[in-house]
């Protein structure tokens, strides 16, 4: 069997990484990877946001599924089966572009996740409990307790070894399947009793405004295929299991997104899923579950519990994956070595897990305390920009696929994207294009809307174009500076490079 072609220091490994990898255990099987992917990709928190856009939301969902999601899945199936080392996307970008680029990009990939958990998911979980299960005041002790329990339970599940922690994604995936399946069936019953609310044919006519508004959201919904590969050395058989699970998760995810969104827009009146409440998806659940009469209240609460468990598993899976990628980056010489230490007991990156939890806690408390006014406007804009960092990081990750086909042609690839190099270029360029477009339309709201190069109508309330651009440049600049600082700190670790046994394992 052919072995990997070495190209400079990017193929070498540090002594620190070799030492830490001895703590890893192979717990991650095909069954676990599949459910992990479902939790990573299918975000129940954004289902309703797409449905609120009506027929346009469904139209562009299918469009991006064909022209982004499928090429992305094929691309990841090849990379995850060929380059199986712990670290996933960090390893791929390091081999393609070198440690400096990969290290800075890893900061963008990692940093947005604890911010997302603290500023979005924790608040969503609190609001769901507050609205449907336990009514407490905003900013009360109970409010903080529920939010912090959500954050630190997610962190704890990431700290536990995959032998234990993997059951959180499994439970979360099952909750998604059950709640989405129950909702879809219930919408059929609701339609029989109340009639269809099917959009007019003209509502499916594509418009640029809806497209450019939905691109960042749909892109964010669809990403995550590479996340299990961050635990490559903890997989039982990544060369076989990654392609198998990615291709099956691709089909399952499209169904889990498409069916409920189609059900919502065809059955539930638009004014009943405005998206201004806790969640547009829960708004729709609340509406259609009225068909169960006296049992509706209990069933709605059950659906809310499964919704919250699904949101918890989203946080857990992204922490498990992105924290591992950042830990590997640190012990590979692009960050402080202590940040990449793995626990001897759990085989997980304990230090970076704890840092993620602390960052999420700070952001959550800040989001609750800031309140109204210009400070709140600035905070919300900064959070929105930071949440785009994952999207930005894919601008580096996706073209690495093309580069690695050329720079590492002799690496054994159990699965290859169909179509030879033409297929490689199509998948690589398509996915990179969408990453660039999603990032531009997120950093410059109103991009190409209504015939203008940049239309100010797309700006969040309370900020001017110059303020928004300044906030974006500050957030991106600070994060880049942190990445460069981490790279400088990792200098001593990089000087201890040795031959990588993974490169010749085949």
Buried (B, 14 or more C-beta within 10 A) or exposed (E): EEEBEBEEEBBBBBEBBBEBBEBBEBBBBBEBBBBBBBBBBBBBBBBBBBBBBBBBBBBBBBBBBEBBBBBBBBBBBBBBBBBBBBBBBBBBBBBBBBBBBBBBBBBBBBBBBBBBBBBBBBBBBBBBBBBBEEEBEEEEEBBBEBBBEBBBBBBBBBBBBBBEBBBBBBBBBBBBBBBBEBBBEBBBBBBEEBEEBEBEEEEEEEEEBBBBBBBBBBBBBBBBBBBBBBBBBBBEBBBBBBBBBBBBBBEBBBEBBBBBBBBBBBBBEBEBBEBEBBBBBBBBBBBBBEBBEEEBEEBBEBBBBBBBBBBBBBBBBBBBBBBBBBBBBBBBBBBBBEBBBBBEEBBBBBBBBBBBBBBBBEBBBBBBEBEEEEEBBBBBBBBBBBBBBBBBBBBBBBBBBBBBBEBBEEBEBBBBBEEEEEBBBBBBBBBBBBBBBBBBBBBBBBBBBEEEEBBEEBBEEBBEBEBBBBBBEEBBEEBBEBBBBBBEBBEEBBEBBEEBEBBEEE
